[in-house]
Amino acid sequence: MTYEQIRQLDDSYIAHTYGRANVCIAKGKNATCWDLDGKEYIDFSSGIGVNALGFCDEQWVQAVSTQAATMQHISNLYYTLPGPQAAQLLCEKTGYQKVFFGNSGAEANEGAIKTARKYSFDQYGAESGRYEIVSLVNSFHGRTMATLTATGQAVFHNYFFPFVQGFSYAAANDMEDVKAKITDKTCAVMIEFVQGEGGVIPLDADFVQQLWQYCKERDILLIADEVQTGIGRTGEILASQHFGIHPDITTVAKALGGGLPIGAVLFGEKVEYVLGAGMHGTTFGANPVACAGAKVVLERMDRAFLDEVKAKGDYLRAKIEKMPGVQSVTGMGMMLGIQPAVSDSQTIVAKCIEKGLIPLTAKAKVRLLPPLTITYEEMDKGLAILEEVLSQL
Ligand SMILES: Cc1ncc(COP(=O)(O)O)c(C=O)c1O
């Protein structure tokens, strides 16, 4: 099929919820991919932070294809091996006690919200009305009704009302505003350590410490949405490790499956038994193929791998900061946001794609989430394209 035929097929049968670039990617290897005509692209997006090990990592392909050919799905009504193996690795690497597997970031956040409300119900009773959740202005937590409500950006709050009750928003890095929004009905505060969709903006370390203490003293659960920052992206398995705190609940997704749909809620000590049988579930949760992929991703992320992520992130940042037309670079590890001095992120990304580089946007910024396994040669190729585009603005 030609590109034009595929585009028409897509247009005819797929709901028009995405604005796509005029490119059809056909195959890839590590951080390089090719379109239908064989044009090469350097991938600085990893499918929005998903392909942590790049395209078609050999060990990952072997593990998922072997699992697919052995037993692809049976449901959570039976025991299977890949789920608990992936959960064990997750717990060992993050210090959490239990894992609930779902299929996406939003679904993981739904699980976290339900857990926080159930925890307060168990501890304080329904009559306490302790179900409110404070999230941060400019956050992004997903597209389902509750996670859309938790998302602290008015632009997402059009059309779909009425929203879920019990959410309020405090300004990031403003402890006084958090305190003003917390009431005796607050059961949890929900944060991203680096606001990803909001513009790749890290939280201040002081704010995080104060928030963590404040919540702990009041038995308000801290929920960390690490859907974008988690699983190695910042140079640690979880971004919370940079901040020296251990939230009661953390959610991860994107990178966890290395390209397969999977999300997880990680439960700390306070909440590991909060959800009992029949209270939460999902048909595809702990899917053996997705978990076999997650196991490879997690096994790969030892200290040396994570140090490489930090080194590559530093390398990218140092090179980009020196480029023309760059006002600032924000982010952590291999999650970077470039504020251009002129032009806009959409135009810059479109020009990069034309020249064979795939970055992302995050509001006004050009956002980079390259595969964590990207080589220096691939980074240099991508940086050369980025510099060419920026210098022509
Ligand atoms: C921080 C954060 N939370 C939640 C989500 C939603 O994840 P998903 O699209 O897998 O539902 C995203 C997606 O970009 C995200 O960046």
The ligand as an SDF file (V2000), in Angstrom:
LIG
                    3D

 16 16  0  0  0  0  0  0  0  0999 V2000
    1.9410   12.2390   33.6570 C   0  0  0  0  0  0  0  0  0  0  0  0
    0.9460   11.4930   32.8350 C   0  0  0  0  0  0  0  0  0  0  0  0
   -0.0910   10.8800   33.4440 N   0  0  0  0  0  0  0  0  0  0  0  0
   -1.0130   10.1960   32.7540 C   0  0  0  0  0  0  0  0  0  0  0  0
   -0.9480   10.1010   31.3890 C   0  0  0  0  0  0  0  0  0  0  0  0
   -1.9820    9.3250   30.6470 C   0  0  0  0  0  0  0  0  0  0  0  0
   -1.4310    8.1320   30.2000 O   0  0  0  0  0  0  0  0  0  0  0  0
   -2.1890    7.2550   29.0910 P   0  0  0  0  0  0  0  0  0  0  0  0
   -2.2020    8.0560   27.8440 O   0  0  0  0  0  0  0  0  0  0  0  0
   -1.3570    5.9980   28.9810 O   0  0  0  0  0  0  0  0  0  0  0  0
   -3.5480    6.9800   29.6240 O   0  0  0  0  0  0  0  0  0  0  0  0
    0.1020   10.7250   30.7080 C   0  0  0  0  0  0  0  0  0  0  0  0
    0.1790   10.6640   29.2440 C   0  0  0  0  0  0  0  0  0  0  0  0
    0.8290   11.4300   28.5830 O   0  0  0  0  0  0  0  0  0  0  0  0
    1.0750   11.4340   31.4450 C   0  0  0  0  0  0  0  0  0  0  0  0
    2.1000   12.0520   30.8470 O   0  0  0  0  0  0  0  0  0  0  0  0
  1  2  1  0
  2  3  1  0
  2 15  2  0
  3  4  2  0
  4  5  1  0
  5  6  1  0
  5 12  2  0
  6  7  1  0
  7  8  1  0
  8  9  2  0
  8 10  1  0
  8 11  1  0
 12 13  1  0
 12 15  1  0
 13 14  2  0
 15 16  1  0
M  END
$$$$
